[in-house]
């Protein structure tokens, strides 16, 4: 049965379906409805909701809860995520699973509250200190705000690593019908957690390795985990790429605009296709190479001045010219705007 | 459990055990401290350091109270970062200053366990001030041991928030000058100004008598947590001979003579709370809370279950885009949500995209509604088929965007005099005035919805009634809305269909 739901609320519904036990967060537009829905819903299913004194405290509460073996999450937007970066580095270093949602707004600084995709570097490339990775999922619909939150919890546990749901102001604020199915959740065993029991008494959650060789060994162990994840966890979606001559690449809300742009181009006889990364880390590089195999131009569109485009260029490695079109400040390009960009690049080919 | 359980062990056995720390050791301490191969018999703390004594007092108390198996110890950043080498309990190491936040997460996940946050003065009283104050203010049922030695030890002798006036450090080389660095922070006093903490005491490791008092305070603090009473905080004035450049005996004397006058020893708080009333939160089955079951009525205003209840309507469009704009408070966003909900119930793909802003009232608001037979691409509408303009500002701003041949519904009897007409039909409808007459200005948006449905036939009026029923609980308000819906439809029938049709040059009637 379909229900009309806001993207931010869908995150919490997905989290509860995934067996999330605790939410620690701090309000910020355009992510606040996540905290509000968590405050309303989580306690009714015996979960914990706590509004922290800051994002710094919130992410460390998440760290504590994860260390104690709870399924736990937080959510915020750009400025809040900047404050959380220290904690995210510690979580990755201590190999603690958790889910973090970033409903991206305009930056840098206070910027504004309109949608951007300018946190790609901060979330996908790290952002905090040290050699670590976040698993990053990019929903493009309200349904995916729920579904990818569920997946994020699963991946976080599978790899004992923070998993990030990277959305934007529009996906967070918009409403669409969603369908949810309830299955009883069996939370994974966490024998490594510090649970205050005789069995777990010897457990230690820490990210400190003072001996150089010990730290290097730890970093290598993390890296092996990331290589494993990068081999099997990349996810993507394509639209009409089989016979495409030009390929549009975008994620999240932008991919929705590009979907319409592909249809518009096809109506005019231009064979356009869409490649949408669902996981931003690991980046679906192999699939992108396949999708771009026969095209003569790639156009990457982002709500930033060009962040994911670097990964696209790395993946395609000069095989196809990669063009970029970006909007910032909270401006989301219209379908017509993308279409005209596309036509300019196609005309340049003739 | 005796603290001296291994005191009778023969010397030969001690030697046979290699570096085992077996003399007068609490069982809560590990037998060997696995730091470096050659250092397993000794701690990393300097001779005369207060941490060793504080560790011992805590370990003894945990053993005597039988809490070892259920204790989770949070190490901070500072000299005590390696507390987990000594305490044979569950250990969690946290970022600088964040131990009380981490301890909060642990305790909330494991409410029946003993959670200890052990912090130094830089950790607790500088970088982690917010975390300790708020954990204390929430009355987290944890125990905090605060080691105050008026200096940064681990990083090599920089100024602490508790450094005494005139005390030299590597970052206050002329001595702490209040004009530049302010005065030492009194954490125990600060925390005892809060409502929630139940036990706050300051003790000192200055001499054996005071150490015995500290021993009692440590036990009391842990008992309070064991009994689930509330937040307990013990500030421990502690010597740091190495950084102070004193021998252990002089350092103890310095605590007594210099620190205690500034940080007086006292029980600042030791009380039980009167029971406070808390709202009871109902526990409900997950499908019900998530509104998955079809039998559940909606509780959250914006999240309602919807069954495509009117699938008979064959929609005349592939995709239909509506933009609604006006002031915040005019029901702009709600009107959009109602239409979206209706579209969903009629089996369409739908999306609702709001403008959202910091302005809560009287700012401008608009939203985009897409109704489609296929999966919706961009929810952002560049050229709406219909614009509902609820004020003049919105009309002027968005009218030029309306698709050629589209429709504008304007919430006024007349268009503004100087208004340049776009390539769209305009229907002027004094909806606010009509709503006032019905008894509530709030019904303005519903009158416009009636007009929109009647004029475009994009969705069924019956579906509108059905959705309104689920959203509006008050009988009187529902009655007004039902009338408003009818009034909007009648307006189109009487003033637009009968008589003058809206003209490209202006007026609807």
Interface residues (C-beta under 8 A of the other chain):
Chain A: X1 X2 X3 X4 X5 X6 X9 X13 X16 X17 X21 X22 X24 X29 X30 X37 X40 X41 X43 X44 X45 X46 X48 X50 X52 X53 X54 X56 X57 X58 X60 X61 X62 X63 X64 X65 X66 X67 X68 X69 X70 X72 X86 X87 X90 X94 X113 X169 X170 X173 X174 X175 X176 X177 X180 X181 X182 X194 X195 X196 X197 X198 X200 X201 X202 X203 X204 X205 X206 X207 X208 X256 X257 X258 X259 X260 X261 X263 X332 X334 X335 X336
Chain B: X68 X69 X70 X71 X72 X74 X75 X81 X84 X88 X89 X90 X91 X92 X93 X94 X95 X98 X101 X102 X103 X104 X105 X106 X107 X108 X109 X110 X112 X113 X114 X115 X130 X131 X133 X134 X138 X281 X282 X283 X284 X286 X287 X289 X290 X291 X292 X294 X300 X302 X303 X304 X305 X306 X307 X308 X337 X340 X341 X344 X349 X350 X351 X352 X353 X354 X356 X357 X358 X375 X376 X377 X378 X379 X380 X382
